[in-house]
Amino acid sequence: MDIFHAVILGIIEGITEFLPISSTGHLILSSKLLSLPETDFLKTFEISIQLGAILSVVVLYWKKLLVNFEIFKRIVLAFIPTGILGLAFYKIVKTYLMGNEFVVLASLFVGGVILILFEVWYSKKEILKQVQSLSSTRLGDDNEKSDDLEKISYKKSFFIGVFQSVAMIPGVSRSAATIIGGLSMGISRKTIVEFSFLLAVPTMMAATGLDLLKNVGSFDSNQFGALVVGFVISFFVALLSIKWLLNFIKNHSFVSFGIYRIIISVVLGFFILY
């Protein structure tokens, strides 16, 4: 891997990290298209570079993450399932799933179908709710619709973390898993998207830290240079991506992302597999 490859992958990571299209899946498939050899460093790069994008969340949301203790407690609780399962299955994921284009393509396709079907179900649910709006009490409502992160219950915070853990499978998309989980439990779209942003911080810090701890001794100076470049590029691109997504969700569902996932899995599947 050279600096050019690091820049390209950094841009891809920054754009895709917070969109429900799987940044890891895009990095793996992009590496295949760039004909990069599947080395331990490449796998580490595809994990570690995500921390650059995640740090953009710290810059934009540091008050909510570090100052608001109520939000902090919910983020920590949501991280626990992913932390435990991630540690338990780290070796399996790194050895057999990372770099596996078949797994990524299948996950992108199936995830796209699920995202579309979920949005259809969710829109019908919202229409029904509006019809029944004369009643001020909604079954199972814990006041998440106030758009306050602090009002997400501890129970729901934990289960959001359970949903996120599914994203250990490359191509699933961490953001898609958490957003679907949150919406299905009655949390508003804006709130769960922001919660997903914040939950990414401890999740990717832990994943990157664990991977670097196990592999950092085998990297040379050129590889470190590529990692730094990709890290910095992904950070700045992600700042723009976050702001774009927050504006996008004001008037749009995630159906377009589901369609994109299906198309990209079919198109790239043709080029990579054939």
Backbone as CSV, one residue per row, in Angstrom:
resi,resn,N_x,N_y,N_z,CA_x,CA_y,CA_z,C_x,C_y,C_z
1,MET,0.834,-1.197,0.000,0.000,0.000,0.000,0.873,1.253,0.000
2,ASP,0.559,2.199,-0.891,1.302,3.448,-0.895,0.392,4.599,-0.439
3,ILE,0.914,5.823,-0.473,0.166,6.987,0.009,-1.092,7.219,-0.822
4,PHE,-1.001,6.998,-2.137,-2.166,7.176,-3.002,-3.312,6.269,-2.557
5,HIS,-3.002,5.006,-2.294,-4.025,4.075,-1.832,-4.605,4.525,-0.492
6,ALA,-3.737,5.024,0.392,-4.187,5.474,1.706,-5.149,6.661,1.580
7,VAL,-4.867,7.560,0.648,-5.746,8.718,0.428,-7.107,8.264,-0.089
8,ILE,-7.113,7.385,-1.075,-8.365,6.886,-1.649,-9.206,6.190,-0.580
9,LEU,-8.585,5.303,0.180,-9.323,4.571,1.211,-9.760,5.501,2.347
10,GLY,-8.953,6.539,2.621,-9.327,7.511,3.643,-10.577,8.285,3.245
11,ILE,-10.660,8.654,1.979,-11.845,9.367,1.477,-13.073,8.456,1.554
12,ILE,-12.911,7.216,1.126,-14.023,6.264,1.152,-14.501,6.044,2.581
13,GLU,-13.569,5.889,3.502,-13.923,5.693,4.914,-14.671,6.897,5.470
14,GLY,-14.161,8.092,5.194,-14.794,9.295,5.719,-16.214,9.467,5.223
15,ILE,-16.453,9.120,3.963,-17.786,9.250,3.383,-18.741,8.206,3.953
16,THR,-18.281,6.972,4.102,-19.180,5.854,4.383,-19.347,5.493,5.859
17,GLU,-18.493,5.988,6.740,-18.513,5.529,8.130,-19.871,5.688,8.799
18,PHE,-20.531,6.803,8.604,-21.768,7.065,9.327,-23.016,6.840,8.482
19,LEU,-22.833,6.467,7.234,-23.971,6.122,6.395,-24.286,4.636,6.558
20,PRO,-25.545,4.239,6.406,-25.915,2.827,6.618,-25.562,1.928,5.440
21,ILE,-24.294,2.008,5.012,-23.876,1.248,3.828,-22.608,0.435,4.093
22,SER,-22.105,0.445,5.306,-20.936,-0.323,5.745,-19.609,0.222,5.218
23,SER,-18.932,0.960,6.058,-17.622,1.485,5.673,-16.596,0.361,5.549
24,THR,-16.664,-0.616,6.466,-15.728,-1.740,6.399,-15.908,-2.510,5.097
25,GLY,-17.155,-2.748,4.728,-17.427,-3.443,3.477,-16.881,-2.691,2.288
26,HIS,-17.053,-1.372,2.278,-16.545,-0.561,1.171,-15.017,-0.552,1.130
27,LEU,-14.380,-0.549,2.288,-12.916,-0.583,2.323,-12.388,-1.910,1.792
28,ILE,-13.044,-2.992,2.179,-12.612,-4.316,1.723,-12.771,-4.450,0.210
29,LEU,-13.931,-4.042,-0.297,-14.169,-4.153,-1.737,-13.280,-3.192,-2.525
30,SER,-13.058,-1.999,-1.988,-12.178,-1.033,-2.657,-10.753,-1.562,-2.715
31,SER,-10.317,-2.213,-1.656,-8.973,-2.795,-1.632,-8.837,-3.873,-2.707
32,LYS,-9.918,-4.636,-2.906,-9.903,-5.657,-3.960,-9.783,-5.005,-5.335
33,LEU,-10.560,-3.929,-5.548,-10.526,-3.248,-6.842,-9.180,-2.585,-7.101
34,LEU,-8.507,-2.156,-6.021,-7.184,-1.534,-6.143,-6.067,-2.579,-6.209
35,SER,-6.464,-3.857,-6.154,-5.513,-4.987,-6.228,-4.490,-4.957,-5.102
36,LEU,-4.914,-4.530,-3.920,-4.025,-4.539,-2.761,-3.956,-5.942,-2.179
37,PRO,-2.766,-6.431,-1.881,-2.644,-7.768,-1.312,-3.293,-7.854,0.060
38,GLU,-3.938,-8.976,0.332,-4.654,-9.162,1.595,-3.672,-9.537,2.702
39,THR,-3.016,-8.536,3.274,-2.035,-8.744,4.329,-2.637,-8.420,5.695
40,ASP,-1.917,-8.771,6.748,-2.368,-8.420,8.099,-2.419,-6.901,8.257
41,PHE,-1.469,-6.196,7.596,-1.489,-4.734,7.705,-2.739,-4.163,7.061
42,LEU,-3.136,-4.664,5.899,-4.327,-4.155,5.222,-5.563,-4.353,6.099
43,LYS,-5.668,-5.513,6.733,-6.810,-5.766,7.616,-6.808,-4.787,8.789
44,THR,-5.614,-4.545,9.345,-5.498,-3.590,10.444,-5.822,-2.179,9.967
45,PHE,-5.353,-1.832,8.782,-5.629,-0.520,8.201,-7.131,-0.308,8.060
46,GLU,-7.837,-1.324,7.581,-9.278,-1.226,7.363,-10.051,-1.078,8.666
47,ILE,-9.461,-1.530,9.759,-10.086,-1.348,11.079,-9.673,-0.010,11.682
48,SER,-8.381,0.258,11.694,-7.837,1.418,12.402,-8.202,2.748,11.758
49,ILE,-8.296,2.782,10.442,-8.588,4.031,9.745,-9.956,4.583,10.148
50,GLN,-10.826,3.694,10.599,-12.160,4.118,11.004,-12.118,5.033,12.228
51,LEU,-11.074,4.898,13.029,-10.962,5.748,14.212,-10.797,7.210,13.824
52,GLY,-10.161,7.475,12.682,-10.023,8.854,12.217,-11.379,9.482,11.990
53,ALA,-12.271,8.728,11.316,-13.624,9.233,11.078,-14.381,9.385,12.390
54,ILE,-14.185,8.447,13.299,-14.900,8.475,14.573,-14.500,9.692,15.405
55,LEU,-13.243,10.103,15.324,-12.799,11.254,16.113,-13.487,12.544,15.675
56,SER,-14.035,12.558,14.455,-14.804,13.729,14.035,-16.040,13.896,14.909
57,VAL,-16.569,12.782,15.411,-17.714,12.836,16.329,-17.310,13.513,17.628
58,VAL,-16.117,13.200,18.109,-15.637,13.810,19.346,-15.546,15.320,19.191
59,VAL,-15.071,15.767,18.031,-14.952,17.205,17.765,-16.325,17.871,17.737
60,LEU,-17.299,17.228,17.094,-18.619,17.828,16.920,-19.530,17.653,18.136
61,TYR,-19.321,16.567,18.897,-20.252,16.239,19.981,-19.560,16.096,21.336
62,TRP,-18.425,16.736,21.524,-17.666,16.490,22.750,-18.437,16.868,24.007
63,LYS,-19.300,17.878,23.934,-20.065,18.266,25.119,-21.049,17.164,25.520
64,LYS,-21.749,16.614,24.541,-22.715,15.556,24.831,-22.021,14.288,25.293
65,LEU,-20.849,14.025,24.736,-20.146,12.781,25.043,-19.393,12.851,26.366
66,LEU,-18.763,13.980,26.645,-17.877,14.067,27.798,-18.446,14.860,28.968
67,VAL,-19.382,15.772,28.699,-19.901,16.627,29.758,-21.242,16.130,30.297
68,ASN,-22.107,15.667,29.406,-23.426,15.196,29.818,-23.313,13.768,30.343
69,PHE,-23.349,13.612,31.664,-23.116,12.301,32.277,-24.251,11.327,31.979
70,GLU,-25.482,11.823,31.809,-26.609,10.953,31.510,-26.418,10.282,30.148
71,ILE,-25.971,11.050,29.177,-25.698,10.483,27.856,-24.509,9.535,27.927
72,PHE,-23.482,9.933,28.657,-22.273,9.116,28.793,-22.607,7.735,29.354
73,LYS,-23.461,7.685,30.364,-23.839,6.402,30.975,-24.552,5.503,29.966
74,ARG,-25.395,6.073,29.151,-26.126,5.285,28.163,-25.206,4.773,27.060
75,ILE,-24.231,5.571,26.692,-23.268,5.138,25.674,-22.422,3.975,26.206
76,VAL,-21.985,4.098,27.451,-21.185,3.028,28.061,-21.986,1.741,28.137
77,LEU,-23.251,1.836,28.545,-24.095,0.653,28.642,-24.304,0.010,27.278
78,ALA,-24.522,0.826,26.252,-24.726,0.305,24.904,-23.463,-0.347,24.351
79,PHE,-22.313,0.109,24.822,-21.048,-0.447,24.334,-20.769,-1.842,24.893
80,ILE,-21.304,-2.150,26.062,-20.982,-3.407,26.753,-21.229,-4.649,25.890
81,PRO,-22.412,-4.819,25.253,-22.605,-6.035,24.433,-21.587,-6.160,23.309
82,THR,-21.329,-5.047,22.620,-20.355,-5.069,21.520,-18.958,-5.366,22.037
83,GLY,-18.608,-4.765,23.176,-17.289,-4.987,23.750,-17.057,-6.450,24.092
84,ILE,-18.040,-7.059,24.718,-17.913,-8.471,25.124,-17.863,-9.387,23.904
85,LEU,-18.812,-9.201,22.988,-18.875,-10.064,21.813,-17.696,-9.814,20.871
86,GLY,-17.283,-8.555,20.775,-16.148,-8.230,19.921,-14.875,-8.897,20.405
87,LEU,-14.665,-8.892,21.709,-13.480,-9.533,22.285,-13.540,-11.044,22.098
88,ALA,-14.735,-11.601,22.262,-14.892,-13.048,22.157,-14.690,-13.562,20.730
89,PHE,-15.135,-12.764,19.750,-15.088,-13.233,18.358,-14.029,-12.517,17.522
90,TYR,-13.131,-11.778,18.162,-12.118,-11.012,17.432,-11.314,-11.888,16.480
91,LYS,-10.803,-12.995,16.952,-9.933,-13.837,16.132,-10.690,-14.407,14.933
92,ILE,-11.936,-14.814,15.148,-12.739,-15.374,14.058,-13.010,-14.319,12.995
93,VAL,-13.403,-13.132,13.447,-13.706,-12.053,12.505,-12.472,-11.645,11.724
94,LYS,-11.344,-11.469,12.416,-10.114,-11.013,11.763,-9.580,-12.066,10.795
95,THR,-9.707,-13.348,11.153,-9.131,-14.414,10.344,-10.011,-14.815,9.169
96,TYR,-11.307,-14.935,9.416,-12.179,-15.519,8.394,-13.131,-14.542,7.699
97,LEU,-13.433,-13.405,8.326,-14.429,-12.500,7.749,-13.816,-11.247,7.131
98,MET,-12.829,-10.633,7.808,-12.177,-9.454,7.252,-11.463,-9.823,5.952
99,GLY,-11.758,-9.094,4.901,-11.137,-9.372,3.617,-11.898,-10.376,2.772
100,ASN,-12.965,-10.934,3.305,-13.749,-11.924,2.561,-14.811,-11.209,1.729
101,GLU,-14.570,-11.086,0.434,-15.485,-10.334,-0.419,-16.848,-10.999,-0.567
102,PHE,-16.886,-12.331,-0.443,-18.165,-13.028,-0.534,-19.080,-12.645,0.626
103,VAL,-18.516,-12.587,1.816,-19.280,-12.191,3.004,-19.759,-10.751,2.866
104,VAL,-18.861,-9.876,2.398,-19.209,-8.458,2.260,-20.325,-8.258,1.247
105,LEU,-20.200,-8.871,0.080,-21.202,-8.701,-0.968,-22.565,-9.227,-0.527
106,ALA,-22.560,-10.385,0.133,-23.822,-10.948,0.612,-24.444,-10.065,1.690
107,SER,-23.603,-9.542,2.592,-24.102,-8.680,3.658,-24.666,-7.376,3.115
108,LEU,-23.991,-6.798,2.124,-24.478,-5.572,1.505,-25.833,-5.798,0.843
109,PHE,-25.960,-6.900,0.114,-27.205,-7.181,-0.594,-28.347,-7.451,0.379
110,VAL,-28.133,-8.374,1.294,-29.183,-8.728,2.265,-29.526,-7.525,3.137
111,GLY,-28.496,-6.783,3.558,-28.728,-5.601,4.371,-29.535,-4.551,3.640
112,GLY,-29.310,-4.420,2.332,-30.074,-3.474,1.530,-31.545,-3.847,1.475
113,VAL,-31.814,-5.123,1.276,-33.199,-5.602,1.246,-33.876,-5.361,2.596
114,ILE,-33.166,-5.691,3.675,-33.726,-5.502,5.017,-34.000,-4.028,5.283
115,LEU,-33.081,-3.156,4.867,-33.245,-1.718,5.093,-34.484,-1.188,4.377
116,ILE,-34.702,-1.625,3.144,-35.873,-1.191,2.392,-37.158,-1.700,3.035
117,LEU,-37.185,-2.995,3.353,-38.380,-3.574,3.970,-38.671,-2.925,5.317
118,PHE,-37.618,-2.639,6.076,-37.827,-1.997,7.374,-38.428,-0.604,7.201
119,GLU,-37.915,0.161,6.257,-38.423,1.514,6.042,-39.880,1.491,5.577
120,VAL,-40.258,0.511,4.759,-41.657,0.379,4.341,-42.531,0.111,5.559
121,TRP,-42.092,-0.821,6.406,-42.837,-1.134,7.629,-42.901,0.074,8.555
122,TYR,-41.787,0.760,8.690,-41.715,1.893,9.611,-42.598,3.045,9.139
123,SER,-42.637,3.295,7.832,-43.466,4.382,7.312,-44.944,4.090,7.528
124,LYS,-45.340,2.828,7.360,-46.733,2.454,7.621,-47.062,2.627,9.097
125,LYS,-46.105,2.283,9.938,-46.292,2.431,11.376,-46.457,3.902,11.744
126,GLU,-45.665,4.777,11.133,-45.744,6.209,11.414,-47.071,6.798,10.929
127,ILE,-47.549,6.334,9.777,-48.834,6.808,9.267,-49.958,6.403,10.210
128,LEU,-49.912,5.149,10.672,-50.924,4.664,11.604,-50.890,5.455,12.904
129,LYS,-49.703,5.799,13.323,-49.545,6.557,14.560,-50.152,7.956,14.424
130,GLN,-49.969,8.543,13.262,-50.532,9.871,13.030,-52.052,9.821,13.013
131,VAL,-52.608,8.736,12.451,-54.062,8.566,12.430,-54.603,8.457,13.844
132,GLN,-53.808,7.825,14.717,-54.225,7.623,16.100,-53.694,8.713,17.029
133,SER,-53.303,9.839,16.456,-52.648,10.888,17.236,-53.551,11.573,18.251
134,LEU,-54.853,11.322,18.179,-55.749,11.905,19.174,-55.437,11.379,20.569
135,SER,-54.817,10.160,20.577,-54.401,9.595,21.867,-52.973,10.032,22.145
136,SER,-52.726,10.629,23.277,-51.400,11.169,23.593,-50.436,10.128,24.123
137,THR,-50.958,8.937,24.432,-50.112,7.897,25.000,-49.895,6.807,23.979
138,ARG,-48.669,6.468,23.741,-48.316,5.404,22.809,-47.758,4.220,23.584
139,LEU,-48.218,3.036,23.228,-47.771,1.826,23.914,-46.252,1.703,23.838
140,GLY,-45.626,1.586,24.984,-44.181,1.401,25.054,-43.397,2.671,24.908
141,ASP,-44.040,3.834,24.913,-43.339,5.107,24.722,-42.604,5.506,25.981
142,ASP,-41.300,5.756,25.847,-40.495,6.214,26.969,-40.014,7.636,26.740
143,ASN,-40.775,8.389,25.922,-40.502,9.800,25.658,-39.266,10.060,24.799
144,GLU,-38.843,9.007,24.023,-37.690,9.239,23.166,-37.984,10.277,22.084
145,LYS,-39.267,10.427,21.704,-39.625,11.320,20.622,-39.347,12.778,20.947
146,SER,-38.935,13.043,22.164,-38.566,14.405,22.524,-37.225,14.788,21.907
147,ASP,-36.569,13.808,21.268,-35.253,14.022,20.669,-34.164,14.268,21.713
148,ASP,-34.396,13.852,22.929,-33.394,13.973,23.980,-32.664,12.646,24.142
149,LEU,-31.354,12.670,23.931,-30.569,11.453,24.108,-30.635,10.954,25.544
150,GLU,-30.763,11.889,26.495,-30.793,11.511,27.908,-32.027,10.693,28.273
151,LYS,-33.063,10.744,27.435,-34.316,10.071,27.761,-34.430,8.681,27.158
152,ILE,-33.406,8.243,26.456,-33.383,6.849,26.012,-33.206,5.977,27.250
153,SER,-34.070,5.011,27.428,-33.996,4.184,28.625,-32.721,3.335,28.621
154,TYR,-32.323,2.893,29.806,-31.136,2.048,29.906,-31.356,0.717,29.187
155,LYS,-32.570,0.210,29.281,-32.885,-1.052,28.612,-32.703,-0.930,27.111
156,LYS,-33.230,0.153,26.552,-33.109,0.343,25.112,-31.673,0.645,24.711
157,SER,-30.937,1.341,25.563,-29.519,1.595,25.288,-28.761,0.280,25.155
158,PHE,-29.044,-0.650,26.054,-28.378,-1.949,26.020,-28.705,-2.692,24.741
159,PHE,-29.975,-2.699,24.362,-30.371,-3.449,23.163,-29.871,-2.794,21.880
160,ILE,-29.680,-1.475,21.888,-29.041,-0.830,20.743,-27.633,-1.390,20.572
161,GLY,-26.944,-1.602,21.698,-25.618,-2.208,21.654,-25.645,-3.620,21.114
162,VAL,-26.701,-4.371,21.449,-26.855,-5.727,20.917,-27.019,-5.683,19.394
163,PHE,-27.846,-4.751,18.932,-28.016,-4.582,17.478,-26.679,-4.243,16.827
164,GLN,-25.916,-3.346,17.458,-24.642,-2.930,16.885,-23.678,-4.100,16.737
165,SER,-23.726,-5.038,17.661,-22.767,-6.149,17.642,-22.891,-7.008,16.387
166,VAL,-24.054,-6.975,15.736,-24.226,-7.728,14.491,-23.268,-7.219,13.427
167,ALA,-22.874,-5.947,13.542,-22.000,-5.324,12.546,-20.566,-5.824,12.618
168,MET,-20.275,-6.772,13.496,-18.968,-7.418,13.455,-18.775,-8.136,12.121
169,ILE,-19.890,-8.487,11.491,-19.833,-9.123,10.177,-19.592,-8.037,9.131
170,PRO,-18.485,-8.064,8.407,-18.188,-7.023,7.413,-19.299,-6.903,6.378
171,GLY,-19.718,-5.682,6.125,-20.778,-5.448,5.153,-22.131,-5.198,5.783
172,VAL,-22.274,-5.509,7.066,-23.564,-5.330,7.728,-23.871,-3.854,7.944
173,SER,-22.914,-3.072,8.375,-23.018,-1.646,8.683,-23.419,-1.425,10.124
174,ARG,-22.492,-0.880,10.878,-22.733,-0.572,12.286,-23.848,0.461,12.433
175,SER,-23.808,1.508,11.618,-24.824,2.551,11.730,-26.207,2.025,11.353
176,ALA,-26.290,1.203,10.297,-27.580,0.649,9.891,-28.168,-0.216,10.996
177,ALA,-27.324,-1.045,11.622,-27.801,-1.934,12.674,-28.335,-1.152,13.870
178,THR,-27.601,-0.131,14.304,-28.036,0.651,15.458,-29.266,1.488,15.132
179,ILE,-29.316,2.059,13.932,-30.456,2.894,13.549,-31.729,2.054,13.437
180,ILE,-31.647,0.894,12.795,-32.809,0.006,12.697,-33.258,-0.422,14.089
181,GLY,-32.286,-0.760,14.936,-32.626,-1.154,16.301,-33.334,-0.044,17.052
182,GLY,-32.816,1.172,16.943,-33.400,2.301,17.656,-34.779,2.671,17.138
183,LEU,-34.937,2.722,15.826,-36.237,3.061,15.242,-37.287,2.018,15.602
184,SER,-36.902,0.746,15.603,-37.852,-0.319,15.925,-38.317,-0.249,17.374
185,MET,-37.522,0.391,18.233,-37.898,0.533,19.643,-38.563,1.879,19.928
186,GLY,-38.859,2.649,18.886,-39.602,3.878,19.073,-38.781,5.131,19.268
187,ILE,-37.489,5.059,19.052,-36.637,6.239,19.185,-36.697,7.031,17.884
188,SER,-36.739,8.344,17.975,-36.852,9.170,16.771,-35.612,9.038,15.894
189,ARG,-35.780,9.318,14.613,-34.710,9.138,13.638,-33.484,9.990,13.972
190,LYS,-33.695,11.260,14.267,-32.574,12.143,14.578,-31.836,11.681,15.834
191,THR,-32.602,11.267,16.844,-31.986,10.854,18.102,-31.141,9.598,17.939
192,ILE,-31.660,8.594,17.218,-30.899,7.352,17.086,-29.692,7.538,16.179
193,VAL,-29.800,8.423,15.191,-28.635,8.701,14.345,-27.524,9.333,15.183
194,GLU,-27.878,10.297,16.033,-26.869,10.929,16.885,-26.334,9.945,17.918
195,PHE,-27.211,9.085,18.450,-26.756,8.071,19.399,-25.775,7.120,18.718
196,SER,-26.061,6.792,17.464,-25.162,5.929,16.693,-23.800,6.585,16.510
197,PHE,-23.802,7.913,16.246,-22.548,8.646,16.144,-21.724,8.465,17.418
198,LEU,-22.365,8.728,18.554,-21.658,8.718,19.837,-21.202,7.308,20.229
199,LEU,-22.048,6.321,19.949,-21.698,4.942,20.289,-20.501,4.451,19.481
200,ALA,-20.287,5.055,18.322,-19.144,4.658,17.488,-17.815,4.970,18.166
201,VAL,-17.800,5.976,19.036,-16.530,6.410,19.642,-15.896,5.307,20.492
202,PRO,-16.560,4.800,21.553,-15.913,3.735,22.328,-15.765,2.442,21.537
203,THR,-16.717,2.182,20.631,-16.675,0.940,19.853,-15.432,0.870,18.986
204,MET,-15.176,1.929,18.212,-14.040,1.899,17.303,-12.723,2.147,18.027
205,MET,-12.751,2.889,19.133,-11.533,3.045,19.924,-11.091,1.696,20.473
206,ALA,-12.054,0.906,20.942,-11.733,-0.413,21.480,-11.254,-1.350,20.377
207,ALA,-11.955,-1.349,19.231,-11.585,-2.235,18.123,-10.201,-1.894,17.586
208,THR,-9.935,-0.596,17.425,-8.632,-0.164,16.912,-7.526,-0.449,17.917
209,GLY,-7.791,-0.132,19.178,-6.789,-0.365,20.215,-6.409,-1.827,20.328
210,LEU,-7.419,-2.705,20.296,-7.158,-4.145,20.394,-6.344,-4.631,19.216
211,ASP,-6.696,-4.175,18.015,-5.994,-4.640,16.821,-4.561,-4.133,16.783
212,LEU,-4.359,-2.858,17.104,-3.007,-2.308,17.107,-2.137,-2.969,18.165
213,LEU,-2.733,-3.256,19.306,-1.988,-3.909,20.388,-1.449,-5.266,19.948
214,LYS,-2.241,-5.955,19.143,-1.852,-7.289,18.708,-0.913,-7.282,17.499
215,ASN,-0.914,-6.190,16.707,-0.199,-6.231,15.436,0.807,-5.113,15.200
216,VAL,0.841,-4.098,16.064,1.649,-2.912,15.795,3.142,-3.234,15.648
217,GLY,3.610,-4.261,16.307,5.033,-4.591,16.264,5.519,-5.085,14.919
218,SER,4.597,-5.457,14.045,4.999,-6.031,12.756,4.982,-5.019,11.611
219,PHE,4.655,-3.736,11.892,4.551,-2.733,10.832,5.857,-1.969,10.668
220,ASP,6.146,-1.574,9.421,7.331,-0.764,9.179,6.945,0.713,9.066
221,SER,7.942,1.584,8.874,7.699,3.031,8.865,6.791,3.459,7.712
222,ASN,6.931,2.831,6.541,6.082,3.176,5.405,4.618,2.845,5.673
223,GLN,4.408,1.728,6.334,3.042,1.334,6.664,2.433,2.290,7.687
224,PHE,3.226,2.730,8.652,2.751,3.706,9.620,2.391,5.014,8.920
225,GLY,3.206,5.404,7.950,2.936,6.622,7.206,1.614,6.546,6.463
226,ALA,1.347,5.407,5.831,0.090,5.216,5.105,-1.094,5.254,6.070
227,LEU,-0.902,4.672,7.237,-1.965,4.643,8.241,-2.292,6.054,8.720
228,VAL,-1.274,6.860,8.953,-1.480,8.240,9.413,-2.208,9.055,8.353
229,VAL,-1.800,8.905,7.093,-2.439,9.643,6.002,-3.916,9.269,5.892
230,GLY,-4.203,7.990,5.891,-5.590,7.535,5.807,-6.413,8.012,6.986
231,PHE,-5.797,8.016,8.162,-6.451,8.466,9.392,-6.859,9.932,9.279
232,VAL,-5.941,10.771,8.855,-6.200,12.215,8.772,-7.241,12.522,7.702
233,ILE,-7.120,11.902,6.534,-8.070,12.140,5.450,-9.473,11.740,5.876
234,SER,-9.607,10.586,6.502,-10.935,10.113,6.912,-11.561,11.041,7.939
235,PHE,-10.745,11.637,8.799,-11.239,12.563,9.825,-11.924,13.767,9.184
236,PHE,-11.255,14.429,8.256,-11.800,15.647,7.659,-12.989,15.357,6.750
237,VAL,-12.939,14.259,6.007,-14.060,13.916,5.140,-15.290,13.553,5.983
238,ALA,-15.061,12.872,7.101,-16.178,12.474,7.968,-16.894,13.669,8.577
239,LEU,-16.179,14.749,8.844,-16.816,15.964,9.356,-17.907,16.439,8.404
240,LEU,-17.610,16.421,7.122,-18.582,16.827,6.111,-19.699,15.800,5.978
241,SER,-19.349,14.532,6.080,-20.333,13.462,5.925,-21.387,13.504,7.034
242,ILE,-20.956,13.769,8.255,-21.889,13.849,9.385,-22.894,14.979,9.178
243,LYS,-22.398,16.135,8.810,-23.287,17.289,8.607,-24.264,17.036,7.461
244,TRP,-23.788,16.372,6.410,-24.664,16.058,5.281,-25.767,15.097,5.711
245,LEU,-25.417,14.055,6.487,-26.398,13.055,6.904,-27.473,13.664,7.797
246,LEU,-27.086,14.547,8.709,-28.060,15.181,9.592,-29.064,16.020,8.804
247,ASN,-28.615,16.646,7.747,-29.533,17.399,6.884,-30.403,16.451,6.055
248,PHE,-29.823,15.360,5.599,-30.525,14.400,4.752,-31.714,13.774,5.479
249,ILE,-31.526,13.383,6.731,-32.583,12.656,7.437,-33.767,13.534,7.824
250,LYS,-33.638,14.834,7.657,-34.761,15.720,7.976,-35.946,15.466,7.051
251,ASN,-35.661,15.082,5.814,-36.729,14.916,4.826,-36.678,13.600,4.061
252,HIS,-35.779,12.692,4.451,-35.639,11.453,3.696,-35.548,10.243,4.622
253,SER,-35.978,9.099,4.108,-35.787,7.827,4.805,-34.466,7.222,4.319
254,PHE,-34.202,5.972,4.701,-32.965,5.311,4.290,-33.179,4.336,3.132
255,VAL,-34.335,4.439,2.464,-34.623,3.541,1.344,-33.565,3.671,0.246
256,SER,-33.149,4.909,-0.039,-32.152,5.118,-1.103,-30.838,4.405,-0.783
257,PHE,-30.486,4.332,0.503,-29.269,3.625,0.889,-29.437,2.118,0.694
258,GLY,-30.661,1.624,0.945,-30.925,0.208,0.719,-30.792,-0.140,-0.749
259,ILE,-31.333,0.724,-1.615,-31.218,0.513,-3.063,-29.758,0.560,-3.491
260,TYR,-29.032,1.531,-2.938,-27.609,1.654,-3.265,-26.846,0.380,-2.877
261,ARG,-27.136,-0.163,-1.695,-26.443,-1.369,-1.226,-26.670,-2.525,-2.196
262,ILE,-27.893,-2.684,-2.645,-28.206,-3.781,-3.569,-27.473,-3.589,-4.890
263,ILE,-27.523,-2.375,-5.428,-26.871,-2.098,-6.709,-25.361,-2.298,-6.615
264,ILE,-24.742,-1.729,-5.560,-23.290,-1.815,-5.444,-22.819,-3.245,-5.226
265,SER,-23.619,-4.051,-4.519,-23.233,-5.440,-4.296,-23.282,-6.239,-5.589
266,VAL,-24.284,-5.948,-6.428,-24.407,-6.660,-7.703,-23.314,-6.219,-8.676
267,VAL,-23.124,-4.910,-8.796,-22.122,-4.377,-9.746,-20.713,-4.794,-9.360
268,LEU,-20.349,-4.557,-8.088,-19.001,-4.927,-7.659,-18.813,-6.424,-7.618
269,GLY,-19.879,-7.147,-7.338,-19.800,-8.605,-7.364,-19.421,-9.098,-8.746
270,PHE,-19.968,-8.449,-9.774,-19.653,-8.835,-11.165,-18.180,-8.584,-11.467
271,PHE,-17.669,-7.403,-11.070,-16.282,-7.055,-11.380,-15.286,-7.860,-10.552
272,ILE,-15.604,-8.098,-9.300,-14.652,-8.760,-8.411,-14.666,-10.287,-8.594
273,LEU,-15.849,-10.830,-8.739,-15.952,-12.297,-8.795,-15.788,-12.845,-10.205
274,TYR,-16.020,-11.994,-11.201,-15.931,-12.476,-12.576,-14.889,-11.711,-13.398
